[in-house]
């Protein structure tokens, strides 16, 4: 595949990374059998393996197979060498400062670690935990790994967490963290963790402050990791709270819409990922779709690796005509609602899905939230947007993330998957 892709690239002694073409999920998945450097795992075999949830975390030969959540509308099958478990934990521990060793030691003494992500697929949050249990049981026991499915009803999820003794560390998504904070504020969630680790979505300062108020037990606060299934060990967070790129294993290019580099301090339109640690499935100048801004100054922690901020994903933005809105502009909370979700069904049409609290009157809650949403649209010059009440309940993504706002492309992808018009094997 790369031989064909690089057919017009000049001789190798003259090539620099930016001379190579950008790669994207649809093209790579179309050429999956020619993309892998091994010939023992054709796409049909990988999909057959992924169709059975009992295979989550089970290697095929000497490789592990995962699937991405398809947030951008184009899911992928990710293949990693089984040795990646050693690589992942090794590289992250190599970045530890004294602060991190103390944190890990303290948290392990306080209790167990619980991962709350999607349990209905071969996603990294679920399958990687199971892979660690399979390949290194002693490591899994030492980390105190426990898993709770995010998709279950909130009351059941809260009961499950309350039933686990000494929950000291929770690994989850920011969207689930929002739900846990609400349950803690309402007095239903009784756990007292010392640490949250989040990733996969944007963690806002408002949510960080809210969680800090709801969980005064958070001695070590919230660790916000940036990675992806394509490269789980993409970055690490230092003792000063900055995200640093693992530049000896990863190349991350911040680029504009024309795929040209942007200077440090400038928000990128997307980033291009090159992974130097996967010899089975090469990712070279791979368009991740994330918007990042590299810091211009060096970090006080002293790390030689560049640090950056993640501002969000292009796939999460709502586009109505010429107007582009961040999902953060919508206030989708109500005292009589457990979950609220705004789904874009056409360019100027949205439906509102609400899971009510017990005894709440649907009409009044829907009207309050619809009025709030329409106000946001009007404030942005959009007077002809329709927002209607839906009888459907809010939905999680296949990987267990909960998006309060689902833009049109993501909604279309989800509908196609659930209706069976597209195979969900790589979702």
Secondary structure as UniProt FT lines:
FT   HELIX           2..5
FT   TURN            6..8
FT   HELIX           12..14
FT   HELIX           17..19
FT   HELIX           25..30
FT   HELIX           32..35
FT   HELIX           43..50
FT   HELIX           53..55
FT   TURN            56..57
FT   TURN            61..62
FT   STRAND          63..67
FT   TURN            71..72
FT   STRAND          77..81
FT   TURN            82..83
FT   HELIX           84..94
FT   HELIX           98..110
FT   STRAND          112..117
FT   HELIX           124..128
FT   HELIX           129..135
FT   HELIX           137..143
FT   STRAND          145..149
FT   TURN            150..151
FT   HELIX           154..163
FT   TURN            165..166
FT   STRAND          167..172
FT   HELIX           174..185
FT   TURN            186..187
FT   STRAND          195..198
FT   HELIX           205..214
FT   TURN            216..217
FT   TURN            219..220
FT   STRAND          222..224
FT   TURN            229..230
FT   TURN            232..233
FT   STRAND          235..237
FT   TURN            239..240
FT   STRAND          243..245
FT   TURN            247..249
FT   STRAND          250..255
FT   TURN            257..258
FT   TURN            264..265
FT   STRAND          270..275
FT   STRAND          286..287
FT   STRAND          290..294
FT   TURN            300..301
FT   STRAND          307..313
FT   HELIX           314..316
FT   STRAND          318..320
FT   TURN            321..322
FT   STRAND          323..325
FT   HELIX           327..329
FT   TURN            335..336
FT   STRAND          337..346
FT   TURN            347..348
FT   STRAND          349..356
FT   TURN            358..359
FT   HELIX           362..379
FT   TURN            380..381
FT   STRAND          386..389
FT   TURN            398..399
FT   STRAND          405..406
FT   HELIX           408..419
FT   HELIX           424..426
//
